[in-house]
Amino acid sequence: MKSIKKDPCKLYACRIQKCLKENKFNEESCKDVINEMQKCCDKWFDESLCCSGFKKPAQK
């Protein structure tokens, strides 16, 4: 049986959802959490399904 790999950015995606819910979906109030998610996606974009709504980082 194939093992399921944990999404490396799922934790950040959950934090964004929690923050948005607690702040009546005001994105400005969750800027720090969103920035953390972007950093995760910069590193794990190709491995994380949670990053599909974020821009793919430029190739170095």
PDBQT receptor file of N, H, CA, C and O in Angstrom, charges set to zero:
ATOM      1  N   MET A   1       0.831  -1.180   0.000  1.00  0.00    +0.000 N 
ATOM      2  CA  MET A   1       0.000   0.000   0.000  1.00  0.00    +0.000 C 
ATOM      3  C   MET A   1       0.880   1.251   0.000  1.00  0.00    +0.000 C 
ATOM      4  O   MET A   1       1.874   1.324   0.722  1.00  0.00    +0.000 OA
ATOM      5  N   LYS A   2       0.507   2.213  -0.805  1.00  0.00    +0.000 N 
ATOM      6  H   LYS A   2      -0.301   2.154  -1.391  1.00  0.00    +0.000 HD
ATOM      7  CA  LYS A   2       1.271   3.443  -0.952  1.00  0.00    +0.000 C 
ATOM      8  C   LYS A   2       1.002   4.367   0.240  1.00  0.00    +0.000 C 
ATOM      9  O   LYS A   2      -0.148   4.544   0.643  1.00  0.00    +0.000 OA
ATOM     10  N   SER A   3       2.059   4.954   0.798  1.00  0.00    +0.000 N 
ATOM     11  H   SER A   3       2.993   4.810   0.471  1.00  0.00    +0.000 HD
ATOM     12  CA  SER A   3       1.871   5.873   1.919  1.00  0.00    +0.000 C 
ATOM     13  C   SER A   3       1.476   7.253   1.393  1.00  0.00    +0.000 C 
ATOM     14  O   SER A   3       1.904   7.675   0.319  1.00  0.00    +0.000 OA
ATOM     15  N   ILE A   4       0.664   7.929   2.164  1.00  0.00    +0.000 N 
ATOM     16  H   ILE A   4       0.316   7.586   3.037  1.00  0.00    +0.000 HD
ATOM     17  CA  ILE A   4       0.211   9.263   1.790  1.00  0.00    +0.000 C 
ATOM     18  C   ILE A   4       1.151  10.275   2.439  1.00  0.00    +0.000 C 
ATOM     19  O   ILE A   4       1.344  10.286   3.654  1.00  0.00    +0.000 OA
ATOM     20  N   LYS A   5       1.721  11.114   1.602  1.00  0.00    +0.000 N 
ATOM     21  H   LYS A   5       1.565  11.105   0.615  1.00  0.00    +0.000 HD
ATOM     22  CA  LYS A   5       2.660  12.132   2.080  1.00  0.00    +0.000 C 
ATOM     23  C   LYS A   5       1.872  13.332   2.623  1.00  0.00    +0.000 C 
ATOM     24  O   LYS A   5       0.920  13.796   1.995  1.00  0.00    +0.000 OA
ATOM     25  N   LYS A   6       2.278  13.817   3.779  1.00  0.00    +0.000 N 
ATOM     26  H   LYS A   6       3.051  13.439   4.289  1.00  0.00    +0.000 HD
ATOM     27  CA  LYS A   6       1.617  14.964   4.400  1.00  0.00    +0.000 C 
ATOM     28  C   LYS A   6       1.939  16.235   3.614  1.00  0.00    +0.000 C 
ATOM     29  O   LYS A   6       3.083  16.463   3.219  1.00  0.00    +0.000 OA
ATOM     30  N   ASP A   7       0.919  17.053   3.395  1.00  0.00    +0.000 N 
ATOM     31  H   ASP A   7      -0.010  16.868   3.715  1.00  0.00    +0.000 HD
ATOM     32  CA  ASP A   7       1.107  18.315   2.686  1.00  0.00    +0.000 C 
ATOM     33  C   ASP A   7       1.920  19.266   3.575  1.00  0.00    +0.000 C 
ATOM     34  O   ASP A   7       1.500  19.579   4.688  1.00  0.00    +0.000 OA
ATOM     35  N   PRO A   8       3.079  19.726   3.091  1.00  0.00    +0.000 N 
ATOM     36  CA  PRO A   8       3.958  20.557   3.932  1.00  0.00    +0.000 C 
ATOM     37  C   PRO A   8       3.392  21.928   4.290  1.00  0.00    +0.000 C 
ATOM     38  O   PRO A   8       3.880  22.557   5.229  1.00  0.00    +0.000 OA
ATOM     39  N   CYS A   9       2.387  22.407   3.578  1.00  0.00    +0.000 N 
ATOM     40  H   CYS A   9       1.990  21.896   2.816  1.00  0.00    +0.000 HD
ATOM     41  CA  CYS A   9       1.846  23.742   3.855  1.00  0.00    +0.000 C 
ATOM     42  C   CYS A   9       0.425  23.713   4.415  1.00  0.00    +0.000 C 
ATOM     43  O   CYS A   9      -0.197  24.763   4.579  1.00  0.00    +0.000 OA
ATOM     44  N   LYS A  10      -0.085  22.532   4.706  1.00  0.00    +0.000 N 
ATOM     45  H   LYS A  10       0.420  21.679   4.573  1.00  0.00    +0.000 HD
ATOM     46  CA  LYS A  10      -1.462  22.427   5.198  1.00  0.00    +0.000 C 
ATOM     47  C   LYS A  10      -1.654  23.193   6.506  1.00  0.00    +0.000 C 
ATOM     48  O   LYS A  10      -2.678  23.850   6.691  1.00  0.00    +0.000 OA
ATOM     49  N   LEU A  11      -0.696  23.116   7.399  1.00  0.00    +0.000 N 
ATOM     50  H   LEU A  11       0.136  22.582   7.249  1.00  0.00    +0.000 HD
ATOM     51  CA  LEU A  11      -0.792  23.813   8.679  1.00  0.00    +0.000 C 
ATOM     52  C   LEU A  11      -1.012  25.312   8.464  1.00  0.00    +0.000 C 
ATOM     53  O   LEU A  11      -1.834  25.923   9.147  1.00  0.00    +0.000 OA
ATOM     54  N   TYR A  12      -0.287  25.897   7.526  1.00  0.00    +0.000 N 
ATOM     55  H   TYR A  12       0.381  25.400   6.972  1.00  0.00    +0.000 HD
ATOM     56  CA  TYR A  12      -0.419  27.331   7.242  1.00  0.00    +0.000 C 
ATOM     57  C   TYR A  12      -1.782  27.645   6.628  1.00  0.00    +0.000 C 
ATOM     58  O   TYR A  12      -2.384  28.674   6.934  1.00  0.00    +0.000 OA
ATOM     59  N   ALA A  13      -2.259  26.767   5.773  1.00  0.00    +0.000 N 
ATOM     60  H   ALA A  13      -1.770  25.930   5.524  1.00  0.00    +0.000 HD
ATOM     61  CA  ALA A  13      -3.577  26.959   5.160  1.00  0.00    +0.000 C 
ATOM     62  C   ALA A  13      -4.665  26.941   6.235  1.00  0.00    +0.000 C 
ATOM     63  O   ALA A  13      -5.605  27.734   6.186  1.00  0.00    +0.000 OA
ATOM     64  N   CYS A  14      -4.535  26.045   7.194  1.00  0.00    +0.000 N 
ATOM     65  H   CYS A  14      -3.771  25.401   7.234  1.00  0.00    +0.000 HD
ATOM     66  CA  CYS A  14      -5.504  25.973   8.298  1.00  0.00    +0.000 C 
ATOM     67  C   CYS A  14      -5.444  27.226   9.159  1.00  0.00    +0.000 C 
ATOM     68  O   CYS A  14      -6.474  27.718   9.621  1.00  0.00    +0.000 OA
ATOM     69  N   ARG A  15      -4.249  27.738   9.371  1.00  0.00    +0.000 N 
ATOM     70  H   ARG A  15      -3.413  27.339   8.995  1.00  0.00    +0.000 HD
ATOM     71  CA  ARG A  15      -4.089  28.976  10.156  1.00  0.00    +0.000 C 
ATOM     72  C   ARG A  15      -4.756  30.159   9.455  1.00  0.00    +0.000 C 
ATOM     73  O   ARG A  15      -5.359  31.011  10.107  1.00  0.00    +0.000 OA
ATOM     74  N   ILE A  16      -4.647  30.208   8.128  1.00  0.00    +0.000 N 
ATOM     75  H   ILE A  16      -4.158  29.515   7.598  1.00  0.00    +0.000 HD
ATOM     76  CA  ILE A  16      -5.296  31.280   7.363  1.00  0.00    +0.000 C 
ATOM     77  C   ILE A  16      -6.810  31.187   7.532  1.00  0.00    +0.000 C 
ATOM     78  O   ILE A  16      -7.465  32.194   7.799  1.00  0.00    +0.000 OA
ATOM     79  N   GLN A  17      -7.367  29.995   7.381  1.00  0.00    +0.000 N 
ATOM     80  H   GLN A  17      -6.835  29.177   7.164  1.00  0.00    +0.000 HD
ATOM     81  CA  GLN A  17      -8.807  29.822   7.508  1.00  0.00    +0.000 C 
ATOM     82  C   GLN A  17      -9.295  30.243   8.897  1.00  0.00    +0.000 C 
ATOM     83  O   GLN A  17     -10.322  30.909   9.032  1.00  0.00    +0.000 OA
ATOM     84  N   LYS A  18      -8.549  29.846   9.916  1.00  0.00    +0.000 N 
ATOM     85  H   LYS A  18      -7.715  29.305   9.807  1.00  0.00    +0.000 HD
ATOM     86  CA  LYS A  18      -8.916  30.193  11.297  1.00  0.00    +0.000 C 
ATOM     87  C   LYS A  18      -8.863  31.710  11.491  1.00  0.00    +0.000 C 
ATOM     88  O   LYS A  18      -9.779  32.302  12.061  1.00  0.00    +0.000 OA
ATOM     89  N   CYS A  19      -7.798  32.324  11.018  1.00  0.00    +0.000 N 
ATOM     90  H   CYS A  19      -7.054  31.844  10.554  1.00  0.00    +0.000 HD
ATOM     91  CA  CYS A  19      -7.637  33.769  11.161  1.00  0.00    +0.000 C 
ATOM     92  C   CYS A  19      -8.752  34.522  10.435  1.00  0.00    +0.000 C 
ATOM     93  O   CYS A  19      -9.338  35.454  10.985  1.00  0.00    +0.000 OA
ATOM     94  N   LEU A  20      -9.038  34.119   9.212  1.00  0.00    +0.000 N 
ATOM     95  H   LEU A  20      -8.561  33.361   8.765  1.00  0.00    +0.000 HD
ATOM     96  CA  LEU A  20     -10.087  34.791   8.443  1.00  0.00    +0.000 C 
ATOM     97  C   LEU A  20     -11.437  34.665   9.141  1.00  0.00    +0.000 C 
ATOM     98  O   LEU A  20     -12.199  35.629   9.215  1.00  0.00    +0.000 OA
ATOM     99  N   LYS A  21     -11.721  33.484   9.644  1.00  0.00    +0.000 N 
ATOM    100  H   LYS A  21     -11.102  32.701   9.584  1.00  0.00    +0.000 HD
ATOM    101  CA  LYS A  21     -12.995  33.273  10.337  1.00  0.00    +0.000 C 
ATOM    102  C   LYS A  21     -13.089  34.152  11.582  1.00  0.00    +0.000 C 
ATOM    103  O   LYS A  21     -14.129  34.755  11.846  1.00  0.00    +0.000 OA
ATOM    104  N   GLU A  22     -12.009  34.220  12.337  1.00  0.00    +0.000 N 
ATOM    105  H   GLU A  22     -11.164  33.730  12.123  1.00  0.00    +0.000 HD
ATOM    106  CA  GLU A  22     -11.994  35.021  13.573  1.00  0.00    +0.000 C 
ATOM    107  C   GLU A  22     -12.055  36.528  13.300  1.00  0.00    +0.000 C 
ATOM    108  O   GLU A  22     -12.459  37.301  14.169  1.00  0.00    +0.000 OA
ATOM    109  N   ASN A  23     -11.656  36.942  12.097  1.00  0.00    +0.000 N 
ATOM    110  H   ASN A  23     -11.328  36.314  11.391  1.00  0.00    +0.000 HD
ATOM    111  CA  ASN A  23     -11.610  38.365  11.748  1.00  0.00    +0.000 C 
ATOM    112  C   ASN A  23     -12.627  38.738  10.677  1.00  0.00    +0.000 C 
ATOM    113  O   ASN A  23     -12.415  39.674   9.906  1.00  0.00    +0.000 OA
ATOM    114  N   LYS A  24     -13.722  38.007  10.638  1.00  0.00    +0.000 N 
ATOM    115  H   LYS A  24     -13.894  37.247  11.264  1.00  0.00    +0.000 HD
ATOM    116  CA  LYS A  24     -14.815  38.288   9.702  1.00  0.00    +0.000 C 
ATOM    117  C   LYS A  24     -14.330  38.411   8.251  1.00  0.00    +0.000 C 
ATOM    118  O   LYS A  24     -14.794  39.260   7.490  1.00  0.00    +0.000 OA
ATOM    119  N   PHE A  25     -13.392  37.544   7.898  1.00  0.00    +0.000 N 
ATOM    120  H   PHE A  25     -13.015  36.854   8.515  1.00  0.00    +0.000 HD
ATOM    121  CA  PHE A  25     -12.843  37.435   6.545  1.00  0.00    +0.000 C 
ATOM    122  C   PHE A  25     -12.168  38.709   6.049  1.00  0.00    +0.000 C 
ATOM    123  O   PHE A  25     -12.182  39.009   4.855  1.00  0.00    +0.000 OA
ATOM    124  N   ASN A  26     -11.580  39.449   6.979  1.00  0.00    +0.000 N 
ATOM    125  H   ASN A  26     -11.569  39.205   7.949  1.00  0.00    +0.000 HD
ATOM    126  CA  ASN A  26     -10.802  40.636   6.644  1.00  0.00    +0.000 C 
ATOM    127  C   ASN A  26      -9.356  40.189   6.400  1.00  0.00    +0.000 C 
ATOM    128  O   ASN A  26      -8.622  39.901   7.346  1.00  0.00    +0.000 OA
ATOM    129  N   GLU A  27      -8.955  40.134   5.130  1.00  0.00    +0.000 N 
ATOM    130  H   GLU A  27      -9.551  40.368   4.362  1.00  0.00    +0.000 HD
ATOM    131  CA  GLU A  27      -7.616  39.653   4.767  1.00  0.00    +0.000 C 
ATOM    132  C   GLU A  27      -6.511  40.512   5.375  1.00  0.00    +0.000 C 
ATOM    133  O   GLU A  27      -5.448  39.999   5.725  1.00  0.00    +0.000 OA
ATOM    134  N   GLU A  28      -6.749  41.792   5.501  1.00  0.00    +0.000 N 
ATOM    135  H   GLU A  28      -7.612  42.209   5.216  1.00  0.00    +0.000 HD
ATOM    136  CA  GLU A  28      -5.733  42.700   6.058  1.00  0.00    +0.000 C 
ATOM    137  C   GLU A  28      -5.345  42.279   7.477  1.00  0.00    +0.000 C 
ATOM    138  O   GLU A  28      -4.183  42.399   7.866  1.00  0.00    +0.000 OA
ATOM    139  N   SER A  29      -6.307  41.791   8.240  1.00  0.00    +0.000 N 
ATOM    140  H   SER A  29      -7.251  41.694   7.923  1.00  0.00    +0.000 HD
ATOM    141  CA  SER A  29      -6.054  41.346   9.615  1.00  0.00    +0.000 C 
ATOM    142  C   SER A  29      -5.214  40.072   9.668  1.00  0.00    +0.000 C 
ATOM    143  O   SER A  29      -4.657  39.733  10.712  1.00  0.00    +0.000 OA
ATOM    144  N   CYS A  30      -5.125  39.373   8.550  1.00  0.00    +0.000 N 
ATOM    145  H   CYS A  30      -5.577  39.648   7.701  1.00  0.00    +0.000 HD
ATOM    146  CA  CYS A  30      -4.421  38.085   8.510  1.00  0.00    +0.000 C 
ATOM    147  C   CYS A  30      -3.170  38.127   7.637  1.00  0.00    +0.000 C 
ATOM    148  O   CYS A  30      -2.660  37.089   7.214  1.00  0.00    +0.000 OA
ATOM    149  N   LYS A  31      -2.691  39.324   7.377  1.00  0.00    +0.000 N 
ATOM    150  H   LYS A  31      -3.105  40.166   7.721  1.00  0.00    +0.000 HD
ATOM    151  CA  LYS A  31      -1.545  39.494   6.485  1.00  0.00    +0.000 C 
ATOM    152  C   LYS A  31      -0.325  38.675   6.915  1.00  0.00    +0.000 C 
ATOM    153  O   LYS A  31       0.333  38.058   6.076  1.00  0.00    +0.000 OA
ATOM    154  N   ASP A  32      -0.024  38.666   8.206  1.00  0.00    +0.000 N 
ATOM    155  H   ASP A  32      -0.558  39.166   8.887  1.00  0.00    +0.000 HD
ATOM    156  CA  ASP A  32       1.146  37.924   8.695  1.00  0.00    +0.000 C 
ATOM    157  C   ASP A  32       1.008  36.427   8.431  1.00  0.00    +0.000 C 
ATOM    158  O   ASP A  32       1.965  35.769   8.024  1.00  0.00    +0.000 OA
ATOM    159  N   VAL A  33      -0.189  35.899   8.667  1.00  0.00    +0.000 N 
ATOM    160  H   VAL A  33      -0.967  36.434   8.997  1.00  0.00    +0.000 HD
ATOM    161  CA  VAL A  33      -0.430  34.469   8.459  1.00  0.00    +0.000 C 
ATOM    162  C   VAL A  33      -0.344  34.134   6.961  1.00  0.00    +0.000 C 
ATOM    163  O   VAL A  33       0.206  33.101   6.579  1.00  0.00    +0.000 OA
ATOM    164  N   ILE A  34      -0.881  35.004   6.137  1.00  0.00    +0.000 N 
ATOM    165  H   ILE A  34      -1.328  35.843   6.447  1.00  0.00    +0.000 HD
ATOM    166  CA  ILE A  34      -0.828  34.801   4.684  1.00  0.00    +0.000 C 
ATOM    167  C   ILE A  34       0.621  34.853   4.197  1.00  0.00    +0.000 C 
ATOM    168  O   ILE A  34       1.013  34.071   3.331  1.00  0.00    +0.000 OA
ATOM    169  N   ASN A  35       1.411  35.766   4.748  1.00  0.00    +0.000 N 
ATOM    170  H   ASN A  35       1.093  36.401   5.451  1.00  0.00    +0.000 HD
ATOM    171  CA  ASN A  35       2.829  35.855   4.368  1.00  0.00    +0.000 C 
ATOM    172  C   ASN A  35       3.588  34.585   4.743  1.00  0.00    +0.000 C 
ATOM    173  O   ASN A  35       4.465  34.145   3.999  1.00  0.00    +0.000 OA
ATOM    174  N   GLU A  36       3.260  33.994   5.888  1.00  0.00    +0.000 N 
ATOM    175  H   GLU A  36       2.548  34.351   6.493  1.00  0.00    +0.000 HD
ATOM    176  CA  GLU A  36       3.894  32.731   6.290  1.00  0.00    +0.000 C 
ATOM    177  C   GLU A  36       3.542  31.619   5.301  1.00  0.00    +0.000 C 
ATOM    178  O   GLU A  36       4.387  30.791   4.958  1.00  0.00    +0.000 OA
ATOM    179  N   MET A  37       2.298  31.610   4.852  1.00  0.00    +0.000 N 
ATOM    180  H   MET A  37       1.612  32.282   5.131  1.00  0.00    +0.000 HD
ATOM    181  CA  MET A  37       1.865  30.621   3.857  1.00  0.00    +0.000 C 
ATOM    182  C   MET A  37       2.641  30.833   2.556  1.00  0.00    +0.000 C 
ATOM    183  O   MET A  37       3.075  29.867   1.929  1.00  0.00    +0.000 OA
ATOM    184  N   GLN A  38       2.817  32.083   2.152  1.00  0.00    +0.000 N 
ATOM    185  H   GLN A  38       2.465  32.868   2.662  1.00  0.00    +0.000 HD
ATOM    186  CA  GLN A  38       3.562  32.362   0.924  1.00  0.00    +0.000 C 
ATOM    187  C   GLN A  38       4.994  31.847   1.026  1.00  0.00    +0.000 C 
ATOM    188  O   GLN A  38       5.527  31.290   0.067  1.00  0.00    +0.000 OA
ATOM    189  N   LYS A  39       5.614  32.033   2.188  1.00  0.00    +0.000 N 
ATOM    190  H   LYS A  39       5.181  32.485   2.967  1.00  0.00    +0.000 HD
ATOM    191  CA  LYS A  39       6.978  31.528   2.387  1.00  0.00    +0.000 C 
ATOM    192  C   LYS A  39       7.011  30.008   2.249  1.00  0.00    +0.000 C 
ATOM    193  O   LYS A  39       7.929  29.453   1.645  1.00  0.00    +0.000 OA
ATOM    194  N   CYS A  40       6.013  29.346   2.807  1.00  0.00    +0.000 N 
ATOM    195  H   CYS A  40       5.268  29.797   3.298  1.00  0.00    +0.000 HD
ATOM    196  CA  CYS A  40       5.943  27.891   2.694  1.00  0.00    +0.000 C 
ATOM    197  C   CYS A  40       5.778  27.493   1.223  1.00  0.00    +0.000 C 
ATOM    198  O   CYS A  40       6.437  26.572   0.740  1.00  0.00    +0.000 OA
ATOM    199  N   CYS A  41       4.899  28.195   0.529  1.00  0.00    +0.000 N 
ATOM    200  H   CYS A  41       4.363  28.943   0.921  1.00  0.00    +0.000 HD
ATOM    201  CA  CYS A  41       4.672  27.887  -0.892  1.00  0.00    +0.000 C 
ATOM    202  C   CYS A  41       5.885  28.201  -1.756  1.00  0.00    +0.000 C 
ATOM    203  O   CYS A  41       6.115  27.539  -2.768  1.00  0.00    +0.000 OA
ATOM    204  N   ASP A  42       6.657  29.205  -1.366  1.00  0.00    +0.000 N 
ATOM    205  H   ASP A  42       6.470  29.743  -0.544  1.00  0.00    +0.000 HD
ATOM    206  CA  ASP A  42       7.888  29.501  -2.100  1.00  0.00    +0.000 C 
ATOM    207  C   ASP A  42       8.824  28.294  -2.060  1.00  0.00    +0.000 C 
ATOM    208  O   ASP A  42       9.548  28.021  -3.018  1.00  0.00    +0.000 OA
ATOM    209  N   LYS A  43       8.798  27.583  -0.946  1.00  0.00    +0.000 N 
ATOM    210  H   LYS A  43       8.211  27.805  -0.167  1.00  0.00    +0.000 HD
ATOM    211  CA  LYS A  43       9.679  26.426  -0.774  1.00  0.00    +0.000 C 
ATOM    212  C   LYS A  43       9.055  25.128  -1.308  1.00  0.00    +0.000 C 
ATOM    213  O   LYS A  43       9.753  24.314  -1.913  1.00  0.00    +0.000 OA
ATOM    214  N   TRP A  44       7.763  24.934  -1.092  1.00  0.00    +0.000 N 
ATOM    215  H   TRP A  44       7.197  25.595  -0.601  1.00  0.00    +0.000 HD
ATOM    216  CA  TRP A  44       7.116  23.640  -1.353  1.00  0.00    +0.000 C 
ATOM    217  C   TRP A  44       6.041  23.684  -2.438  1.00  0.00    +0.000 C 
ATOM    218  O   TRP A  44       5.199  22.787  -2.481  1.00  0.00    +0.000 OA
ATOM    219  N   PHE A  45       6.034  24.673  -3.300  1.00  0.00    +0.000 N 
ATOM    220  H   PHE A  45       6.718  25.401  -3.265  1.00  0.00    +0.000 HD
ATOM    221  CA  PHE A  45       4.955  24.867  -4.268  1.00  0.00    +0.000 C 
ATOM    222  C   PHE A  45       4.582  23.584  -5.016  1.00  0.00    +0.000 C 
ATOM    223  O   PHE A  45       3.402  23.247  -5.116  1.00  0.00    +0.000 OA
ATOM    224  N   ASP A  46       5.564  22.879  -5.532  1.00  0.00    +0.000 N 
ATOM    225  H   ASP A  46       6.523  23.152  -5.451  1.00  0.00    +0.000 HD
ATOM    226  CA  ASP A  46       5.283  21.690  -6.346  1.00  0.00    +0.000 C 
ATOM    227  C   ASP A  46       4.807  20.487  -5.535  1.00  0.00    +0.000 C 
ATOM    228  O   ASP A  46       4.246  19.550  -6.103  1.00  0.00    +0.000 OA
ATOM    229  N   GLU A  47       5.020  20.497  -4.224  1.00  0.00    +0.000 N 
ATOM    230  H   GLU A  47       5.475  21.259  -3.763  1.00  0.00    +0.000 HD
ATOM    231  CA  GLU A  47       4.624  19.376  -3.380  1.00  0.00    +0.000 C 
ATOM    232  C   GLU A  47       3.346  19.635  -2.584  1.00  0.00    +0.000 C 
ATOM    233  O   GLU A  47       2.814  18.712  -1.969  1.00  0.00    +0.000 OA
ATOM    234  N   SER A  48       2.848  20.859  -2.583  1.00  0.00    +0.000 N 
ATOM    235  H   SER A  48       3.281  21.609  -3.083  1.00  0.00    +0.000 HD
ATOM    236  CA  SER A  48       1.710  21.221  -1.744  1.00  0.00    +0.000 C 
ATOM    237  C   SER A  48       0.468  21.573  -2.565  1.00  0.00    +0.000 C 
ATOM    238  O   SER A  48       0.485  22.511  -3.363  1.00  0.00    +0.000 OA
ATOM    239  N   LEU A  49      -0.591  20.823  -2.362  1.00  0.00    +0.000 N 
ATOM    240  H   LEU A  49      -0.604  20.061  -1.714  1.00  0.00    +0.000 HD
ATOM    241  CA  LEU A  49      -1.862  21.149  -3.013  1.00  0.00    +0.000 C 
ATOM    242  C   LEU A  49      -2.439  22.445  -2.459  1.00  0.00    +0.000 C 
ATOM    243  O   LEU A  49      -3.182  23.142  -3.150  1.00  0.00    +0.000 OA
ATOM    244  N   CYS A  50      -2.103  22.766  -1.228  1.00  0.00    +0.000 N 
ATOM    245  H   CYS A  50      -1.499  22.200  -0.667  1.00  0.00    +0.000 HD
ATOM    246  CA  CYS A  50      -2.607  23.984  -0.589  1.00  0.00    +0.000 C 
ATOM    247  C   CYS A  50      -2.090  25.253  -1.264  1.00  0.00    +0.000 C 
ATOM    248  O   CYS A  50      -2.652  26.330  -1.064  1.00  0.00    +0.000 OA
ATOM    249  N   CYS A  51      -1.048  25.143  -2.043  1.00  0.00    +0.000 N 
ATOM    250  H   CYS A  51      -0.592  24.268  -2.206  1.00  0.00    +0.000 HD
ATOM    251  CA  CYS A  51      -0.434  26.317  -2.680  1.00  0.00    +0.000 C 
ATOM    252  C   CYS A  51      -1.048  26.653  -4.032  1.00  0.00    +0.000 C 
ATOM    253  O   CYS A  51      -0.586  27.572  -4.708  1.00  0.00    +0.000 OA
ATOM    254  N   SER A  52      -2.073  25.929  -4.432  1.00  0.00    +0.000 N 
ATOM    255  H   SER A  52      -2.448  25.183  -3.883  1.00  0.00    +0.000 HD
ATOM    256  CA  SER A  52      -2.634  26.152  -5.766  1.00  0.00    +0.000 C 
ATOM    257  C   SER A  52      -3.172  27.568  -5.969  1.00  0.00    +0.000 C 
ATOM    258  O   SER A  52      -3.248  28.029  -7.107  1.00  0.00    +0.000 OA
ATOM    259  N   GLY A  53      -3.545  28.265  -4.904  1.00  0.00    +0.000 N 
ATOM    260  H   GLY A  53      -3.483  27.891  -3.979  1.00  0.00    +0.000 HD
ATOM    261  CA  GLY A  53      -4.046  29.627  -5.029  1.00  0.00    +0.000 C 
ATOM    262  C   GLY A  53      -2.963  30.694  -4.907  1.00  0.00    +0.000 C 
ATOM    263  O   GLY A  53      -3.258  31.889  -4.934  1.00  0.00    +0.000 OA
ATOM    264  N   PHE A  54      -1.725  30.266  -4.775  1.00  0.00    +0.000 N 
ATOM    265  H   PHE A  54      -1.486  29.295  -4.754  1.00  0.00    +0.000 HD
ATOM    266  CA  PHE A  54      -0.609  31.193  -4.630  1.00  0.00    +0.000 C 
ATOM    267  C   PHE A  54       0.221  31.190  -5.905  1.00  0.00    +0.000 C 
ATOM    268  O   PHE A  54       0.195  30.232  -6.678  1.00  0.00    +0.000 OA
ATOM    269  N   LYS A  55       0.963  32.283  -6.111  1.00  0.00    +0.000 N 
ATOM    270  H   LYS A  55       0.984  33.061  -5.483  1.00  0.00    +0.000 HD
ATOM    271  CA  LYS A  55       1.826  32.358  -7.299  1.00  0.00    +0.000 C 
ATOM    272  C   LYS A  55       3.030  31.440  -7.129  1.00  0.00    +0.000 C 
ATOM    273  O   LYS A  55       3.615  31.330  -6.051  1.00  0.00    +0.000 OA
ATOM    274  N   LYS A  56       3.375  30.791  -8.224  1.00  0.00    +0.000 N 
ATOM    275  H   LYS A  56       2.900  30.880  -9.099  1.00  0.00    +0.000 HD
ATOM    276  CA  LYS A  56       4.566  29.940  -8.220  1.00  0.00    +0.000 C 
ATOM    277  C   LYS A  56       5.793  30.843  -8.139  1.00  0.00    +0.000 C 
ATOM    278  O   LYS A  56       5.881  31.836  -8.861  1.00  0.00    +0.000 OA
ATOM    279  N   PRO A  57       6.750  30.500  -7.254  1.00  0.00    +0.000 N 
ATOM    280  CA  PRO A  57       7.932  31.347  -7.130  1.00  0.00    +0.000 C 
ATOM    281  C   PRO A  57       8.767  31.348  -8.404  1.00  0.00    +0.000 C 
ATOM    282  O   PRO A  57       8.799  30.360  -9.137  1.00  0.00    +0.000 OA
ATOM    283  N   ALA A  58       9.433  32.448  -8.657  1.00  0.00    +0.000 N 
ATOM    284  H   ALA A  58       9.408  33.251  -8.061  1.00  0.00    +0.000 HD
ATOM    285  CA  ALA A  58      10.332  32.551  -9.816  1.00  0.00    +0.000 C 
ATOM    286  C   ALA A  58      11.488  31.600  -9.660  1.00  0.00    +0.000 C 
ATOM    287  O   ALA A  58      12.003  31.413  -8.558  1.00  0.00    +0.000 OA
ATOM    288  N   GLN A  59      11.897  31.001 -10.748  1.00  0.00    +0.000 N 
ATOM    289  H   GLN A  59      11.479  31.153 -11.644  1.00  0.00    +0.000 HD
ATOM    290  CA  GLN A  59      13.039  30.075 -10.717  1.00  0.00    +0.000 C 
ATOM    291  C   GLN A  59      14.324  30.848 -10.519  1.00  0.00    +0.000 C 
ATOM    292  O   GLN A  59      14.524  31.906 -11.116  1.00  0.00    +0.000 OA
ATOM    293  N   LYS A  60      15.189  30.317  -9.681  1.00  0.00    +0.000 N 
ATOM    294  H   LYS A  60      15.026  29.458  -9.197  1.00  0.00    +0.000 HD
ATOM    295  CA  LYS A  60      16.471  30.978  -9.414  1.00  0.00    +0.000 C 
ATOM    296  C   LYS A  60      17.557  30.416 -10.281  1.00  0.00    +0.000 C 
ATOM    297  O   LYS A  60      18.705  30.852 -10.193  1.00  0.00    +0.000 OA
TER     298      LYS A  60
